[in-house]
Amino acid sequence: MNIYVKLAEFSIIETKRLLLRPFDLKDAEDMFDYSGNSENLKFVFAPHLSLSETRFSIANDYMKSPLGKWAIELKSEHRLIGDIHFVKISDKNQSAEIGYVLNQNYWNQGLLTEALKVLTEFSFEQFGLKKLILLIDKENVPSKKVALKSGYHLVKKFKGTNQYSKKIRDFEQYELRKSDDEIYQKNSEIGEI
């Protein structure tokens, strides 16, 4: 079965504290609040958007083609605190690149790690993917910690162009293969991790 068909079957993914769900226009104010935070964007270098531009971005970038794009909602507050999405999907190679961002007010609570772990699990078990990739700016230490806590490992370092600033930056590529994840899960269960 095609990865996109499988993605369509799971519009909502739930964890203990989070809902990974489709975006809604009502998310614009929350996204506007956290995207205006320069700490959140220092590795992205995306321009700060106005509230109306944020609404347009949600409609055009997240709602127009929603498969593989989830709003991260903190269930206790019923509000958008970030997003996690497939940047690229290869049905042929059964692989995907994942991107994510989290409102800085919710850092260091394990929320993004929780979201990445559940999306990783769904990617392997429900979507039939065999390999997941994270491309992280070398200076983005918090994102690298999330990757490592979620079982990903560094496979290479390279220079690349930041998609927003168009500047050359140093990046690190982290990967997790389905076989690696099975070992990670087994070691977690017996207390080795």
C-alpha positions, -999 to 999 in steps of 0.1 A, spaced: 0 0 0 12 35 -8 26 56 20 2 85 13 -28 62 16 -15 50 50 -9 86 60 -45 95 52 -57 68 76 -40 86 106 -50 122 107 -47 123 146 -19 106 166 -22 108 204 3 104 232 -2 108 270 3 146 268 0 155 231 -23 154 201 -6 154 167 -35 166 146 -43 185 114 -38 222 114 -67 246 117 -69 283 110 -75 289 147 -38 278 152 -27 310 136 -24 331 168 -5 304 186 19 299 157 23 337 153 32 339 191 59 312 189 72 320 155 79 356 166 103 343 192 138 348 178 152 320 199 128 296 181 140 307 147 177 314 151 185 282 133 158 286 107 163 322 99 127 325 86 112 359 84 87 369 111 53 368 95 23 390 104 -8 374 118 -25 375 84 6 360 67 6 333 94 -30 324 86 -22 323 49 8 301 56 -13 277 76 -39 275 49 -14 272 20 15 252 36 -3 230 61 -40 227 52 -38 226 14 -18 194 15 -22 181 50 -7 146 47 24 142 68 19 175 86 8 176 122 1 204 147 15 196 181 -12 204 206 -7 202 243 -38 185 255 -38 201 290 -39 236 274 -58 228 241 -33 249 222 -8 246 194 28 245 207 47 234 176 46 213 145 62 181 132 61 171 96 76 151 68 98 174 47 103 148 20 88 113 15 102 87 -8 76 59 -14 102 41 -36 129 41 -9 104 38 20 121 68 37 112 102 50 129 134 63 112 148 94 113 185 105 100 200 137 97 231 158 85 238 193 75 269 211 104 279 233 81 282 263 77 244 262 113 234 258 130 210 283 98 192 291 103 162 268 74 172 247 92 173 213 110 140 221 75 125 229 62 138 195 92 125 176 92 91 192 55 86 185 59 98 149 89 75 145 69 45 158 40 53 135 64 58 106 78 23 110 47 4 122 18 21 104 33 39 74 57 12 63 88 34 63 122 18 67 144 49 73 139 83 88 162 113 84 167 145 104 188 174 90 198 196 119 219 228 119 252 220 137 246 248 162 211 237 171 220 217 202 184 213 215 173 196 183 203 173 183 194 163 219 159 155 208 172 134 180 196 114 202 170 109 230 146 95 203 172 69 192 186 86 161 223 86 154 246 110 136 256 96 102 273 126 85 282 163 86 279 185 56 276 221 44 243 231 28 221 260 20 196 271 46 162 270 28 151 303 44 182 325 45 199 309 15 232 311 35 257 282 36 255 265 70 270 234 87 244 206 90 244 172 106 223 143 94 208 120 119 191 87 109 171 59 123 163 27 104 135 3 113 161 -23 124 178 2 146 145 12 162 137 -24 171 170 -27 189 164 7 206 130 -4 218 142 -38 231 171 -21 250 146 5 265 124 -23 277 152 -41 295 165 -9 310 197 -5 291 188 30 278 
